[in-house]
Amino acid sequence: LDQTLPIALDAMGGDHAPLSVVEGAAMALRKLPKLQFIFYGKEPLITPLLDERPALKAVSRVVHTEDVVANDAKPSVALRSGKTSSMRLAIDAVKSGEALAAISSGNTGALMAMAKLVLKTLPGINRPAIASVFPSQKGKVVMLDLGANLECSAEDLFQFAVMGDAYARAVLHMAYPRVGLLNVGSEESKGHPEIREAGKMLKKSSLDINFAGFVEGNDVPQGTVDVVVADGYGGNIMLKTAEGTAKLIGTALKDAFRSNIWTRLAYLLASETMGKFKKRMDPRRYNGAMFLGLNGVAVKSHGGADAYAFSHAIRHAVELVRNNTNQRIIDELAQAGPILEDVGESQAENVP
Amino acid sequence: LDQTLPIALDAMGGDHAPLSVVEGAAMALRKLPKLQFIFYGKEPLITPLLDERPALKAVSRVVHTEDVVANDAKPSVALRSGKTSSMRLAIDAVKSGEALAAISSGNTGALMAMAKLVLKTLPGINRPAIASVFPSQKGKVVMLDLGANLECSAEDLFQFAVMGDAYARAVLHMAYPRVGLLNVGSEESKGHPEIREAGKMLKKSSLDINFAGFVEGNDVPQGTVDVVVADGYGGNIMLKTAEGTAKLIGTALKDAFRSNIWTRLAYLLASETMGKFKKRMDPRRYNGAMFLGLNGVAVKSHGGADAYAFSHAIRHAVELVRNNTNQRIIDELAQAGPILEDVGESQAENVP
């Protein structure tokens, strides 16, 4: 616990880089004094920002590169031509052991492609998944996959369940997280064959997973389960819809409070409570999508992240490292070996 | 316009039937005096409720049946054994011309299966879709399919776009609705092959559709487009997640206002504005999922609908009838004939 925690940051990724990255690191450092940073990017832009932040500067170094992965670059192109990009160098630092985690607010597809190529998947994992944590009626809920794998086999979904379970135990310190599979209904006969087959695998598994069956989109904010497993298509729609709906209501509420002198006075009276409400719902606190299933920690921060949001992405990455999440995933999967082969042979029934 | 509007109601469907159905009809009648009702269900339960509502009773008749489709009945079972159920009789009334629309709060799968079997699809339509209207930042947005077809071909999605467009023009009176395809990103290389192919078909089509390309989950509440087309899997997740998120925030907000004397006072000061806000977001006003693409009007009300919600399902059904939505769909699709054959032959590229 006395060890320092070196973190590699893509200083050029995202709409507000490098300021959001540098100031976000400063904010995270105030919460976690053991942090150290390596900033990858355009040194003449980064150093002046560090000069203004002596405490941060004392634990940081800058690795200069001119190359930046464009936001609209195709992952395949970024892989080929971005070998000295700030994003790639940050991931390379995790591979070499210089850093314990890499964080970028840049191009998601490129970051995933690079992380997969450089870090490789964990033993027993077919494909990494993007996971994130969200507020729910009952606390927090882990969601994965959020868009890395549009189509998933039953085995992929089973592995995501193991990864989500391990994450909820290791990082959120849940004793026996309830794991649900996202579907269009809770009956066993519903949904795509892959989802139904994954449900059977989780039921039959000898793993100590608290499988709660199928859940629907409304179960996620309600907190019916602690971990929601979906293919990347369903998970991405779930994520974006929840974000958009929260924003719609937030805007409508703001308009409502601004509508006349009485509502403005009401807002003043309720401002402390409203502040708590806003804080609980603030998406910036949940910023930082984790690439689970990789042999190393890589976190994707939102492209529009400000410093406060970026500081949370750093903190999420640190939690992954500190709680040995990857080792937990490996251990859980190792136990699941036999049952996987056993169930994989049975065929999904073609219930319409 | 002077014609009466006879509507067939499944008086036994839903958690609060038959009271919610009868009182919902009474509420709708106050808004639309041309309505007439046929109630299908247990006469001894329905007649006393009508006796208490003379104005409604004057325009209503009751057709007695003991049979009710169970909420957990499989669609195939309901089709075989529910031929004299209240749900089936309501749909039969549309087929025979006795009623202009059928509405039920019962089992969705059974209702769709019966409606398909009895009413048949419109000429040129492969599969009906479930559509609904939701509030957005800019007004209203039409979403389909919400769960009738989990997997859809590019042609299915193309047809849904035509149906959604026709609905937005006919019922929401939009002059040139923007139509978007739900995907996991806005770039043309993203998503399932079917979605990408449907995008090409809509782009190349000679139809006068205002195709806006791919949209993401957050575009729906933001109102980026007026019509959102998805397969039933994605659409269902979008719908349920939006509902659940709205509920989460609503509950948190209620708790916030109740937290102390100042927040209670604030709520009193802002109560009129908050009332408007709640009304705008009230999901009951958007109750009534329409089965588009059928040769007749059938509307699914939420299982938990109260009378107010049910009255809105009736009003949505009436809008579909009055605006000749089905004829518009037929007319639009007839124009699309040649282009469909033309584009259908090209293959989707396998972009990852």
Interface residues (C-beta under 8 A of the other chain):
Chain A: D72 K74 P135 S136 Q137 G147 L150 E151 L182 V184 E187 S189 G191 H192 E216 G217 N218 D219 V220 P221 Q222 A230 G232 Y233 G234 N236 I237 M238 L239 K240 T241 A242 E243 G244 T245 A246 K247 L248 I249 G250 T251 A252 L253 A256 F257 S259 N260 W262 T263 L265 A266 Y267 L268 L269 A270 E272 T273 M274 K276 F277 R280 M281 P352
Chain B: D72 K74 P75 S76 P135 S136 Q137 G147 L150 E151 L182 V184 G185 E187 S189 G191 H192 E216 G217 N218 D219 V220 P221 Q222 A230 G232 Y233 G234 N236 I237 M238 L239 K240 T241 A242 E243 G244 T245 A246 K247 L248 I249 T251 A252 L253 A256 F257 S259 N260 W262 T263 L265 A266 Y267 L268 L269 A270 E272 T273 M274 K276 F277 R280 M281
